[in-house]
């Protein structure tokens, strides 16, 4: 499965306020909403959201690990 660039949580490894993560999440929800309006199935939307959340959580986990190793 190729990764849709719109699903990549850009900026998530930046050590700024956690509001950045919320902003990225809101943007992704809007992208998924638009895809749904354009005819994507519920299954496609659910898979895309799951992929996005996986990437978000992995990025945050790596961030915490790197901070712990600093």
SEFIZA-3560 file (N, C-alpha, C; in Angstrom, 3 decimals):
REM SEFIZA-3560
<numar><xx>0.854</xx><yy>-1.179</yy><zz>0.000</zz><atom>N</atom></numar>
<numar><xx>0.000</xx><yy>0.000</yy><zz>0.000</zz><atom>CA</atom></numar>
<numar><xx>0.895</xx><yy>1.235</yy><zz>0.000</zz><atom>C</atom></numar>
<numar><xx>0.728</xx><yy>2.097</yy><zz>-0.972</zz><atom>N</atom></numar>
<numar><xx>1.534</xx><yy>3.322</yy><zz>-1.022</zz><atom>CA</atom></numar>
<numar><xx>0.908</xx><yy>4.366</yy><zz>-0.109</zz><atom>C</atom></numar>
<numar><xx>1.775</xx><yy>5.149</yy><zz>0.489</zz><atom>N</atom></numar>
<numar><xx>1.302</xx><yy>6.153</yy><zz>1.449</zz><atom>CA</atom></numar>
<numar><xx>0.838</xx><yy>7.400</yy><zz>0.719</zz><atom>C</atom></numar>
<numar><xx>-0.356</xx><yy>7.832</yy><zz>1.046</zz><atom>N</atom></numar>
<numar><xx>-0.912</xx><yy>9.062</yy><zz>0.499</zz><atom>CA</atom></numar>
<numar><xx>-0.209</xx><yy>10.227</yy><zz>1.186</zz><atom>C</atom></numar>
<numar><xx>0.433</xx><yy>11.135</yy><zz>0.408</zz><atom>N</atom></numar>
<numar><xx>1.146</xx><yy>12.250</yy><zz>1.037</zz><atom>CA</atom></numar>
<numar><xx>0.263</xx><yy>13.099</yy><zz>1.937</zz><atom>C</atom></numar>
<numar><xx>-1.029</xx><yy>13.142</yy><zz>1.672</zz><atom>N</atom></numar>
<numar><xx>-1.909</xx><yy>13.946</yy><zz>2.511</zz><atom>CA</atom></numar>
<numar><xx>-2.087</xx><yy>13.325</yy><zz>3.896</zz><atom>C</atom></numar>
<numar><xx>-1.664</xx><yy>12.062</yy><zz>4.041</zz><atom>N</atom></numar>
<numar><xx>-1.818</xx><yy>11.389</yy><zz>5.318</zz><atom>CA</atom></numar>
<numar><xx>-0.573</xx><yy>11.479</yy><zz>6.177</zz><atom>C</atom></numar>
<numar><xx>0.493</xx><yy>12.000</yy><zz>5.629</zz><atom>N</atom></numar>
<numar><xx>1.720</xx><yy>12.103</yy><zz>6.394</zz><atom>CA</atom></numar>
<numar><xx>1.589</xx><yy>13.216</yy><zz>7.427</zz><atom>C</atom></numar>
<numar><xx>1.827</xx><yy>12.917</yy><zz>8.693</zz><atom>N</atom></numar>
<numar><xx>1.693</xx><yy>13.942</yy><zz>9.728</zz><atom>CA</atom></numar>
<numar><xx>2.905</xx><yy>14.861</yy><zz>9.758</zz><atom>C</atom></numar>
<numar><xx>2.981</xx><yy>15.746</yy><zz>8.815</zz><atom>N</atom></numar>
<numar><xx>4.127</xx><yy>16.641</yy><zz>8.718</zz><atom>CA</atom></numar>
<numar><xx>4.244</xx><yy>17.513</yy><zz>9.943</zz><atom>C</atom></numar>
<numar><xx>5.463</xx><yy>17.772</yy><zz>10.338</zz><atom>N</atom></numar>
<numar><xx>5.707</xx><yy>18.652</yy><zz>11.458</zz><atom>CA</atom></numar>
<numar><xx>5.551</xx><yy>18.006</yy><zz>12.813</zz><atom>C</atom></numar>
<numar><xx>5.298</xx><yy>16.724</yy><zz>12.856</zz><atom>N</atom></numar>
<numar><xx>5.033</xx><yy>16.096</yy><zz>14.138</zz><atom>CA</atom></numar>
<numar><xx>6.290</xx><yy>15.834</yy><zz>14.953</zz><atom>C</atom></numar>
<numar><xx>7.460</xx><yy>15.903</yy><zz>14.345</zz><atom>N</atom></numar>
<numar><xx>8.676</xx><yy>15.687</yy><zz>15.114</zz><atom>CA</atom></numar>
<numar><xx>9.255</xx><yy>17.000</yy><zz>15.612</zz><atom>C</atom></numar>
<numar><xx>8.613</xx><yy>18.094</yy><zz>15.272</zz><atom>N</atom></numar>
<numar><xx>9.040</xx><yy>19.399</yy><zz>15.755</zz><atom>CA</atom></numar>
<numar><xx>8.709</xx><yy>19.495</yy><zz>17.241</zz><atom>C</atom></numar>
<numar><xx>9.642</xx><yy>20.019</yy><zz>18.038</zz><atom>N</atom></numar>
<numar><xx>9.454</xx><yy>20.080</yy><zz>19.484</zz><atom>CA</atom></numar>
<numar><xx>8.735</xx><yy>21.355</yy><zz>19.913</zz><atom>C</atom></numar>
<numar><xx>7.665</xx><yy>21.698</yy><zz>19.246</zz><atom>N</atom></numar>
<numar><xx>6.869</xx><yy>22.875</yy><zz>19.608</zz><atom>CA</atom></numar>
<numar><xx>5.729</xx><yy>22.433</yy><zz>20.505</zz><atom>C</atom></numar>
<numar><xx>4.877</xx><yy>23.345</yy><zz>20.825</zz><atom>N</atom></numar>
<numar><xx>3.737</xx><yy>23.061</yy><zz>21.699</zz><atom>CA</atom></numar>
<numar><xx>2.880</xx><yy>21.943</yy><zz>21.122</zz><atom>C</atom></numar>
<numar><xx>2.215</xx><yy>21.220</yy><zz>21.987</zz><atom>N</atom></numar>
<numar><xx>1.378</xx><yy>20.111</yy><zz>21.546</zz><atom>CA</atom></numar>
<numar><xx>0.213</xx><yy>20.585</yy><zz>20.690</zz><atom>C</atom></numar>
<numar><xx>-0.045</xx><yy>21.875</yy><zz>20.669</zz><atom>N</atom></numar>
<numar><xx>-1.121</xx><yy>22.399</yy><zz>19.825</zz><atom>CA</atom></numar>
<numar><xx>-0.832</xx><yy>22.138</yy><zz>18.355</zz><atom>C</atom></numar>
<numar><xx>0.443</xx><yy>21.962</yy><zz>18.000</zz><atom>N</atom></numar>
<numar><xx>0.792</xx><yy>21.626</yy><zz>16.616</zz><atom>CA</atom></numar>
<numar><xx>0.144</xx><yy>20.305</yy><zz>16.235</zz><atom>C</atom></numar>
<numar><xx>0.214</xx><yy>19.326</yy><zz>17.136</zz><atom>N</atom></numar>
<numar><xx>-0.410</xx><yy>18.034</yy><zz>16.880</zz><atom>CA</atom></numar>
<numar><xx>-1.907</xx><yy>18.166</yy><zz>16.694</zz><atom>C</atom></numar>
<numar><xx>-2.531</xx><yy>19.008</yy><zz>17.493</zz><atom>N</atom></numar>
<numar><xx>-3.968</xx><yy>19.225</yy><zz>17.360</zz><atom>CA</atom></numar>
<numar><xx>-4.297</xx><yy>19.891</yy><zz>16.035</zz><atom>C</atom></numar>
<numar><xx>-3.459</xx><yy>20.830</yy><zz>15.616</zz><atom>N</atom></numar>
<numar><xx>-3.664</xx><yy>21.506</yy><zz>14.339</zz><atom>CA</atom></numar>
<numar><xx>-3.562</xx><yy>20.505</yy><zz>13.189</zz><atom>C</atom></numar>
<numar><xx>-2.553</xx><yy>19.651</yy><zz>13.231</zz><atom>N</atom></numar>
<numar><xx>-2.366</xx><yy>18.641</yy><zz>12.189</zz><atom>CA</atom></numar>
<numar><xx>-3.551</xx><yy>17.682</yy><zz>12.182</zz><atom>C</atom></numar>
<numar><xx>-4.018</xx><yy>17.295</yy><zz>13.359</zz><atom>N</atom></numar>
<numar><xx>-5.167</xx><yy>16.400</yy><zz>13.454</zz><atom>CA</atom></numar>
<numar><xx>-6.413</xx><yy>17.049</yy><zz>12.853</zz><atom>C</atom></numar>
<numar><xx>-6.646</xx><yy>18.312</yy><zz>13.155</zz><atom>N</atom></numar>
<numar><xx>-7.800</xx><yy>19.015</yy><zz>12.592</zz><atom>CA</atom></numar>
<numar><xx>-7.706</xx><yy>19.097</yy><zz>11.069</zz><atom>C</atom></numar>
<numar><xx>-6.503</xx><yy>19.381</yy><zz>10.564</zz><atom>N</atom></numar>
<numar><xx>-6.317</xx><yy>19.434</yy><zz>9.112</zz><atom>CA</atom></numar>
<numar><xx>-6.613</xx><yy>18.079</yy><zz>8.483</zz><atom>C</atom></numar>
<numar><xx>-6.119</xx><yy>17.018</yy><zz>9.095</zz><atom>N</atom></numar>
<numar><xx>-6.341</xx><yy>15.680</yy><zz>8.546</zz><atom>CA</atom></numar>
<numar><xx>-7.816</xx><yy>15.312</yy><zz>8.563</zz><atom>C</atom></numar>
<numar><xx>-8.504</xx><yy>15.673</yy><zz>9.612</zz><atom>N</atom></numar>
<numar><xx>-9.941</xx><yy>15.399</yy><zz>9.668</zz><atom>CA</atom></numar>
<numar><xx>-10.670</xx><yy>16.116</yy><zz>8.534</zz><atom>C</atom></numar>
<numar><xx>-10.246</xx><yy>17.333</yy><zz>8.214</zz><atom>N</atom></numar>
<numar><xx>-10.857</xx><yy>18.068</yy><zz>7.107</zz><atom>CA</atom></numar>
<numar><xx>-10.556</xx><yy>17.384</yy><zz>5.770</zz><atom>C</atom></numar>
<numar><xx>-9.329</xx><yy>16.900</yy><zz>5.606</zz><atom>N</atom></numar>
<numar><xx>-8.962</xx><yy>16.165</yy><zz>4.384</zz><atom>CA</atom></numar>
<numar><xx>-9.852</xx><yy>14.932</yy><zz>4.244</zz><atom>C</atom></numar>
<numar><xx>-10.021</xx><yy>14.200</yy><zz>5.326</zz><atom>N</atom></numar>
<numar><xx>-10.853</xx><yy>12.994</yy><zz>5.286</zz><atom>CA</atom></numar>
<numar><xx>-12.314</xx><yy>13.342</yy><zz>5.034</zz><atom>C</atom></numar>
<numar><xx>-12.781</xx><yy>14.410</yy><zz>5.616</zz><atom>N</atom></numar>
<numar><xx>-14.162</xx><yy>14.867</yy><zz>5.376</zz><atom>CA</atom></numar>
<numar><xx>-14.375</xx><yy>15.161</yy><zz>3.896</zz><atom>C</atom></numar>
<numar><xx>-13.402</xx><yy>15.842</yy><zz>3.300</zz><atom>N</atom></numar>
<numar><xx>-13.502</xx><yy>16.172</yy><zz>1.881</zz><atom>CA</atom></numar>
<numar><xx>-13.497</xx><yy>14.908</yy><zz>1.026</zz><atom>C</atom></numar>
<numar><xx>-12.642</xx><yy>13.948</yy><zz>1.376</zz><atom>N</atom></numar>
<numar><xx>-12.610</xx><yy>12.677</yy><zz>0.641</zz><atom>CA</atom></numar>
<numar><xx>-13.951</xx><yy>11.967</yy><zz>0.737</zz><atom>C</atom></numar>
<numar><xx>-14.584</xx><yy>12.020</yy><zz>1.902</zz><atom>N</atom></numar>
<numar><xx>-15.888</xx><yy>11.392</yy><zz>2.088</zz><atom>CA</atom></numar>
<numar><xx>-16.937</xx><yy>12.072</yy><zz>1.210</zz><atom>C</atom></numar>
<numar><xx>-16.916</xx><yy>13.393</yy><zz>1.175</zz><atom>N</atom></numar>
<numar><xx>-17.841</xx><yy>14.152</yy><zz>0.327</zz><atom>CA</atom></numar>
<numar><xx>-17.645</xx><yy>13.784</yy><zz>-1.141</zz><atom>C</atom></numar>
<numar><xx>-16.388</xx><yy>13.536</yy><zz>-1.526</zz><atom>N</atom></numar>
<numar><xx>-16.069</xx><yy>13.202</yy><zz>-2.915</zz><atom>CA</atom></numar>
<numar><xx>-16.358</xx><yy>11.747</yy><zz>-3.261</zz><atom>C</atom></numar>
<numar><xx>-16.849</xx><yy>10.966</yy><zz>-2.290</zz><atom>N</atom></numar>
<numar><xx>-17.290</xx><yy>9.619</yy><zz>-2.604</zz><atom>CA</atom></numar>
<numar><xx>-16.467</xx><yy>8.476</yy><zz>-2.039</zz><atom>C</atom></numar>
<numar><xx>-15.477</xx><yy>8.761</yy><zz>-1.224</zz><atom>N</atom></numar>
<numar><xx>-14.707</xx><yy>7.679</yy><zz>-0.609</zz><atom>CA</atom></numar>
<numar><xx>-15.628</xx><yy>6.881</yy><zz>0.310</zz><atom>C</atom></numar>
<numar><xx>-15.354</xx><yy>5.595</yy><zz>0.419</zz><atom>N</atom></numar>
<numar><xx>-16.179</xx><yy>4.755</yy><zz>1.284</zz><atom>CA</atom></numar>
<numar><xx>-15.797</xx><yy>4.949</yy><zz>2.748</zz><atom>C</atom></numar>
<numar><xx>-16.696</xx><yy>4.560</yy><zz>3.610</zz><atom>N</atom></numar>
<numar><xx>-16.414</xx><yy>4.622</yy><zz>5.037</zz><atom>CA</atom></numar>
<numar><xx>-15.202</xx><yy>3.784</yy><zz>5.399</zz><atom>C</atom></numar>
<numar><xx>-15.055</xx><yy>2.654</yy><zz>4.743</zz><atom>N</atom></numar>
<numar><xx>-13.904</xx><yy>1.785</yy><zz>4.979</zz><atom>CA</atom></numar>
<numar><xx>-12.596</xx><yy>2.475</yy><zz>4.598</zz><atom>C</atom></numar>
<numar><xx>-12.599</xx><yy>3.170</yy><zz>3.463</zz><atom>N</atom></numar>
<numar><xx>-11.400</xx><yy>3.904</yy><zz>3.028</zz><atom>CA</atom></numar>
<numar><xx>-11.052</xx><yy>5.016</yy><zz>4.014</zz><atom>C</atom></numar>
<numar><xx>-12.062</xx><yy>5.716</yy><zz>4.486</zz><atom>N</atom></numar>
<numar><xx>-11.840</xx><yy>6.809</yy><zz>5.431</zz><atom>CA</atom></numar>
<numar><xx>-11.308</xx><yy>6.264</yy><zz>6.752</zz><atom>C</atom></numar>
<numar><xx>-11.900</xx><yy>5.172</yy><zz>7.216</zz><atom>N</atom></numar>
<numar><xx>-11.450</xx><yy>4.565</yy><zz>8.466</zz><atom>CA</atom></numar>
<numar><xx>-10.007</xx><yy>4.100</yy><zz>8.358</zz><atom>C</atom></numar>
<numar><xx>-9.647</xx><yy>3.469</yy><zz>7.241</zz><atom>N</atom></numar>
<numar><xx>-8.269</xx><yy>3.009</yy><zz>7.046</zz><atom>CA</atom></numar>
<numar><xx>-7.307</xx><yy>4.193</yy><zz>6.976</zz><atom>C</atom></numar>
<numar><xx>-7.689</xx><yy>5.233</yy><zz>6.273</zz><atom>N</atom></numar>
<numar><xx>-6.828</xx><yy>6.413</yy><zz>6.154</zz><atom>CA</atom></numar>
<numar><xx>-6.626</xx><yy>7.079</yy><zz>7.517</zz><atom>C</atom></numar>
<numar><xx>-7.693</xx><yy>7.171</yy><zz>8.302</zz><atom>N</atom></numar>
<numar><xx>-7.574</xx><yy>7.778</yy><zz>9.628</zz><atom>CA</atom></numar>
<numar><xx>-6.705</xx><yy>6.916</yy><zz>10.540</zz><atom>C</atom></numar>
<numar><xx>-6.878</xx><yy>5.617</yy><zz>10.449</zz><atom>N</atom></numar>
<numar><xx>-6.062</xx><yy>4.699</yy><zz>11.241</zz><atom>CA</atom></numar>
<numar><xx>-4.586</xx><yy>4.822</yy><zz>10.870</zz><atom>C</atom></numar>
<numar><xx>-4.289</xx><yy>4.888</yy><zz>9.574</zz><atom>N</atom></numar>
<numar><xx>-2.902</xx><yy>5.054</yy><zz>9.115</zz><atom>CA</atom></numar>
<numar><xx>-2.315</xx><yy>6.366</yy><zz>9.628</zz><atom>C</atom></numar>
<numar><xx>-3.108</xx><yy>7.416</yy><zz>9.557</zz><atom>N</atom></numar>
<numar><xx>-2.653</xx><yy>8.719</yy><zz>10.034</zz><atom>CA</atom></numar>
<numar><xx>-2.356</xx><yy>8.678</yy><zz>11.534</zz><atom>C</atom></numar>
<numar><xx>-3.278</xx><yy>8.121</yy><zz>12.303</zz><atom>N</atom></numar>
<numar><xx>-3.086</xx><yy>8.064</yy><zz>13.754</zz><atom>CA</atom></numar>
<numar><xx>-1.879</xx><yy>7.209</yy><zz>14.116</zz><atom>C</atom></numar>
<numar><xx>-1.667</xx><yy>6.106</yy><zz>13.388</zz><atom>N</atom></numar>
<numar><xx>-0.471</xx><yy>5.289</yy><zz>13.622</zz><atom>CA</atom></numar>
<numar><xx>0.782</xx><yy>6.132</yy><zz>13.436</zz><atom>C</atom></numar>
<numar><xx>0.837</xx><yy>6.873</yy><zz>12.337</zz><atom>N</atom></numar>
<numar><xx>2.007</xx><yy>7.713</yy><zz>12.052</zz><atom>CA</atom></numar>
<numar><xx>2.167</xx><yy>8.803</yy><zz>13.115</zz><atom>C</atom></numar>
<numar><xx>1.071</xx><yy>9.384</yy><zz>13.543</zz><atom>N</atom></numar>
<numar><xx>1.103</xx><yy>10.416</yy><zz>14.577</zz><atom>CA</atom></numar>
<numar><xx>1.669</xx><yy>9.863</yy><zz>15.883</zz><atom>C</atom></numar>
<numar><xx>1.167</xx><yy>8.719</yy><zz>16.303</zz><atom>N</atom></numar>
<numar><xx>1.613</xx><yy>8.122</yy><zz>17.561</zz><atom>CA</atom></numar>
<numar><xx>3.068</xx><yy>7.672</yy><zz>17.496</zz><atom>C</atom></numar>
<numar><xx>3.478</xx><yy>7.104</yy><zz>16.369</zz><atom>N</atom></numar>
<numar><xx>4.872</xx><yy>6.690</yy><zz>16.201</zz><atom>CA</atom></numar>
<numar><xx>5.791</xx><yy>7.897</yy><zz>16.260</zz><atom>C</atom></numar>
<numar><xx>5.405</xx><yy>8.981</yy><zz>15.605</zz><atom>N</atom></numar>
<numar><xx>6.227</xx><yy>10.198</yy><zz>15.621</zz><atom>CA</atom></numar>
<numar><xx>6.353</xx><yy>10.741</yy><zz>17.036</zz><atom>C</atom></numar>
<numar><xx>5.265</xx><yy>10.761</yy><zz>17.777</zz><atom>N</atom></numar>
<numar><xx>5.302</xx><yy>11.250</yy><zz>19.160</zz><atom>CA</atom></numar>
<numar><xx>6.152</xx><yy>10.337</yy><zz>20.040</zz><atom>C</atom></numar>
<numar><xx>6.013</xx><yy>9.038</yy><zz>19.853</zz><atom>N</atom></numar>
<numar><xx>6.798</xx><yy>8.078</yy><zz>20.624</zz><atom>CA</atom></numar>
<numar><xx>8.291</xx><yy>8.290</yy><zz>20.375</zz><atom>C</atom></numar>
<numar><xx>8.670</xx><yy>8.432</yy><zz>19.112</zz><atom>N</atom></numar>
<numar><xx>10.078</xx><yy>8.661</yy><zz>18.775</zz><atom>CA</atom></numar>
<numar><xx>10.588</xx><yy>9.962</yy><zz>19.393</zz><atom>C</atom></numar>
<numar><xx>9.738</xx><yy>10.964</yy><zz>19.391</zz><atom>N</atom></numar>
<numar><xx>10.093</xx><yy>12.256</yy><zz>19.980</zz><atom>CA</atom></numar>
<numar><xx>10.411</xx><yy>12.102</yy><zz>21.467</zz><atom>C</atom></numar>
<numar><xx>9.584</xx><yy>11.367</yy><zz>22.166</zz><atom>N</atom></numar>
<numar><xx>9.787</xx><yy>11.152</yy><zz>23.599</zz><atom>CA</atom></numar>
<numar><xx>11.059</xx><yy>10.344</yy><zz>23.844</zz><atom>C</atom></numar>
<numar><xx>11.282</xx><yy>9.324</yy><zz>23.045</zz><atom>N</atom></numar>
<numar><xx>12.484</xx><yy>8.501</yy><zz>23.188</zz><atom>CA</atom></numar>
<numar><xx>13.730</xx><yy>9.350</yy><zz>22.960</zz><atom>C</atom></numar>
<numar><xx>13.718</xx><yy>10.192</yy><zz>21.930</zz><atom>N</atom></numar>
<numar><xx>14.874</xx><yy>11.046</yy><zz>21.644</zz><atom>CA</atom></numar>
<numar><xx>15.116</xx><yy>12.028</yy><zz>22.786</zz><atom>C</atom></numar>
<numar><xx>14.066</xx><yy>12.563</yy><zz>23.359</zz><atom>N</atom></numar>
<numar><xx>14.215</xx><yy>13.493</yy><zz>24.481</zz><atom>CA</atom></numar>
<numar><xx>14.805</xx><yy>12.775</yy><zz>25.692</zz><atom>C</atom></numar>
<numar><xx>14.415</xx><yy>11.522</yy><zz>25.876</zz><atom>N</atom></numar>
<numar><xx>14.932</xx><yy>10.746</yy><zz>26.991</zz><atom>CA</atom></numar>
<numar><xx>16.397</xx><yy>10.387</yy><zz>26.829</zz><atom>C</atom></numar>
<numar><xx>16.852</xx><yy>10.303</yy><zz>25.581</zz><atom>N</atom></numar>
<numar><xx>18.245</xx><yy>9.959</yy><zz>25.297</zz><atom>CA</atom></numar>
<numar><xx>19.141</xx><yy>11.180</yy><zz>25.225</zz><atom>C</atom></numar>
<numar><xx>18.566</xx><yy>12.363</yy><zz>25.342</zz><atom>N</atom></numar>
<numar><xx>19.359</xx><yy>13.597</yy><zz>25.212</zz><atom>CA</atom></numar>
<numar><xx>20.155</xx><yy>13.895</yy><zz>26.453</zz><atom>C</atom></numar>
//
